[in-house]
Amino acid sequence: MKVLIVDDSIHKIDALSKYINIHSPNSSIDTAESITNALRIIRDKKLIYNLVIIDQYLPQRNGEDPIPDGGKKLLLEINRTLKDKIPNYIIGFSQYDNPDVEFSMVWRVIKFEIDSSDWQQPFSELLNHVKNNKFNKENETVLPTIFVEGSTDKFYLEQALINYFPAVIDKLSIRTQSAAGSNWVANQLVAWSHSMFKDANGDYIKAIGLFDYDDSGRKAKKDLELKSFTENQRKTFKSFLLAPKYNDTILNFYRKGCKIDIDIEALFDMNIMKEAENLQYLESRNPIFVEVPRDWSPLKINATEFLTSKGFSQDELLYLKKVKQFSKEDFLKLIKNQKTIRICLKNFKLLLNDLLVELDIQIE
């Protein structure tokens, strides 16, 4: 069964994914958190979804506040703009009662409560109906997959594959959405863990969630660690935080007791960071450190003076900055315009090597 869950609750996605796979094992489950991303996924999907599950409260775009009739708006847009990709079945699934909004004259809404089983019977009836229909039984090929936080992350990893590991390009998939973020990556891992895809040898096909080492990435990884996965579920995926070892300059910060956030752009070398700074693509991180260094007294000396006293150059201090959110596409163009993109991506080689090992993909 091919399913799209449009919701931002990891607990709800976990419960629904588990129940879907009880009724239809090895179901392919995608997630989206906004109207815009859901429409894009349905449009770009090669096959038609058998079932789309829609929360009533949805934001227009990722990062925006949800609106009470967001689910209804999505349903109307599907019918208006995606006539050749309309899913076989659509259902509303909400934790909140909203009598002022009529979801649909055709499709029903099921009230979902995490501590109640009342939703399971009507959902079970629907799943059995979807499973037994004659529509759209074709399935997509499932490959080992890396879920990443955004489109620029996807580009950098794909280019690193082309330049350093061309023999394995067709052996894995790198997936994301527009402004996906760490929450979406975590949601996809939860859904994947219930599908338990296996290869021809009967081994689990694995997925990796690649997170920036920042507040949201660390929280997403922690949320996954706190969930009650079975032993077999845990064999199907791994959550992976970017680490200092992927850039020697950042590693030097950590060796000197100065832990800083690490995002995907921080894997690029000093020359790229200097160009980005000159083009005003960077902004200061706040806070500067993941945790206050033991030998720093903030009331006596500021962070820049402290780091200078530890031997860091002004160029190295550029890693205390990050690419502005609205400058990420400009930073991407900067990378694309480099004469030797292979050299620019050299720090990604070690990262990809680790990811391929985790996915059990042999490097030729």
Beta strands, then each sheet from edge to edge (+ up, - down):
strand 1: 2-6
strand 2: 28-32
strand 3: 51-54
strand 4: 89-94
strand 5: 109-111
strand 6: 145-147
strand 7: 173-175
strand 8: 207-211
strand 9: 237-241
strand 10: 282-284
strand 11: 321-323
sheet 1: 2+ 1+ 3+ 4+ 5+
sheet 2: 7+ 6+ 8+ 9+
sheet 3: 10+ 11-
end
